[in-house]
Amino acid sequence: MDFIKILAEQKEELHSINLDKLVKRAEEKDIDLDSKFAQVVIGVRRCGKSTLCQKVLIEHNVKFGYINFDDDRLIGLKAEHFDELLSALYRLNGDFSHLFLDEIQNIEHWELFVNRLLRQSIKLLITGSNANLLSGELATHLTGRYNSIELLPFSFSEYCEAKSISNNQFTTKSKALLKKAFDEYLLRGGFPEIVEGSAPKNYAMNLLSTIVNKDVARRYRVKYTDVLWKLTNVLLENTGRIISPANLAEELGVKSYHTIEKYIEYLVNAYLIVPAKKFSTKSIERKNSSKSYAIDMAFISQHGDKFQSEDLGWRIENIVALELIRRKPRTNVGEVYFLKKGREFDVDFVLTDSSRITELIQVTYDFKDPSIKLFNREIGNLIKASKSTGCKNLTLIIGEGEPKEIIKEGLTVKVKMIENWLLNPFHN
């Protein structure tokens, strides 16, 4: 295997990116190039992990080597090839202080290589597209010697920056342009290559196929790939709904719901779907009751063509779920749950710190002229949940309508436009 040729071509491809046009991402500050710990950037395929690492390395003017393990020419690479690969890196780059290992989960026994490099005091940046790197391989083999950074596709704020759209909302024109941008983001999503102009449908379907077939079916040696695909489509078509492995098993004709549980775990590990558990003091309820959200709107947009307000409500709920996850490292947001008490009330999001509920959030699309039924559902659920939990920080996020405060039964509900809420994370 001609490692020098492979690595030289990978290096050329990496450096062909014009860094001047790249969007600044909050996670750049989380990478510590001086740390003796491995810096691990993890997230769904094509969300910008490689670009993030490259941008940080180049802007800090450090000399680094680069290996992209998501290369068909490196399939079948074994532990005995690591010395040869390292030798090729030095011959190609000379001496270097940092080593950037891209999509490392594709190589068996990679942890042996990483451990050896850390012992040699080489500073490492690692990317991966499987959450099991953090909960499994890294936790087992690096014993705390890593700093994890989770990356999602572009936020709405990053989308606006990429599209050169001002978040100034002082004029009718600027407000309308910002609203138009959100409408596009709602349907197209935040994968950088879609934002840059790739055809959304073709790109999303090709990416979905790669994630399901490569990151799930091949990695976990899935036996029933037809069931895996049907499950994937059901989850993406029902984002934000409570999922029951037992009901899904029956719907898909699977004898054991444990198979469905296992496949859902694989899809979560591949960052295709994001779970939200039910808020409860009972661990069995937290474990057995959950919702799932798509990692990006591009995947939802390829599953159904309904754009009624109810459907758009599910879509902005998905966007809110992703934004809350993005904010966790930089705010006081702890775990993100939903809250449901029988038929009494149902609240989309419950934010917590280590010991208490800090905010209750409800999401709906069209609140311009809410019917009595809609008003009672959205505002009434928040009021009932507030009385049940004692939390008085109540928020309703809307897609259409007017920002205001609604006072009911002595409690105040802050009504916020989705664009404002997304663009002003520290003023919410």
Number of C-alpha atoms within 10 A of each C-alpha: 11 10 18 18 12 16 20 17 11 17 17 10 10 15 12 9 13 9 14 7 8 14 18 12 14 13 18 13 9 14 20 15 18 11 14 16 20 27 24 25 25 26 24 27 24 15 21 20 26 22 17 22 22 19 19 16 19 13 9 10 9 13 14 21 21 19 22 19 20 15 13 7 12 16 12 11 17 12 14 9 13 14 11 13 17 17 13 19 22 13 10 16 15 12 12 14 14 19 20 23 21 23 22 22 22 22 16 13 14 16 18 13 15 20 14 11 16 16 10 9 13 18 22 25 26 23 28 26 26 26 19 18 19 19 11 10 16 19 14 12 13 17 9 12 16 19 17 19 18 18 20 23 23 24 21 20 19 19 23 20 16 17 13 9 15 13 17 11 14 8 8 8 11 15 16 12 16 19 17 12 17 21 15 14 21 21 20 22 27 24 26 19 14 17 19 12 8 13 12 20 15 12 16 23 14 11 16 17 13 14 20 20 17 15 23 23 20 13 15 11 11 16 10 12 16 11 18 23 16 11 20 18 15 16 24 22 18 17 21 24 14 16 18 15 20 16 13 17 19 13 11 15 11 16 11 12 17 13 17 23 15 13 24 22 16 24 23 22 22 25 23 28 23 22 22 21 21 25 23 16 8 9 10 9 13 16 11 12 17 20 21 23 27 25 28 30 24 23 24 26 21 18 13 10 9 10 12 10 15 12 14 19 19 20 26 21 23 23 23 21 23 20 18 19 17 20 15 13 14 11 11 13 20 20 17 20 23 24 19 16 14 7 6 10 17 19 24 26 25 25 19 18 13 10 7 12 21 18 17 27 22 24 24 23 22 17 21 12 11 12 10 8 9 14 13 13 16 22 22 19 20 28 25 16 23 19 11 11 11 12 17 18 16 21 22 24 26 24 22 17 16 13 17 12 14 14 12 11 7 7 16 17 21 17 23 22 18 23 20 16 17 20 16 11 14 10 7 11
